[in-house]
């Protein structure tokens, strides 16, 4: 929800962050790979019990994840391959966080597994609707807004990393919100296709 409705407020920051990459002739796909590498390191820093570092890297990765699309649009070089990398790498970063937490906090593994299932369910609907619809938005595919988008996910991941005494509860709340988002997208898909 924040990604959809708050984008206009953070666009100037994202545009500013994109300028050095464009000036240095760093391509959008290279920014996507950089976001992946920084994002994956989040899981390692969770494992190393460096939660503040993990959170900082997670958010830098998230910023770069927004910057890559801006670089592609400004250079008029949006590609299907770039979109595939972007969506896939986002899930890898999320799973890096989940794996780091699961290794560090075995008592939370069931909650983390349920969260992973919720993300899989929601992304299946999201990607299927994107593939089946002809509509396109600011991104190179049809983007279904939802209750829990990337920014809400980062906020909840941050809470999960920092407030570990409430990890199981926060993880279940996150899973429920993702399931609600999946159902919301399913109902929208029914409206679109029926």
Order of alpha helices (4+ residues) and beta strands (2+ residues): alpha-alpha-alpha-alpha-alpha-alpha-alpha
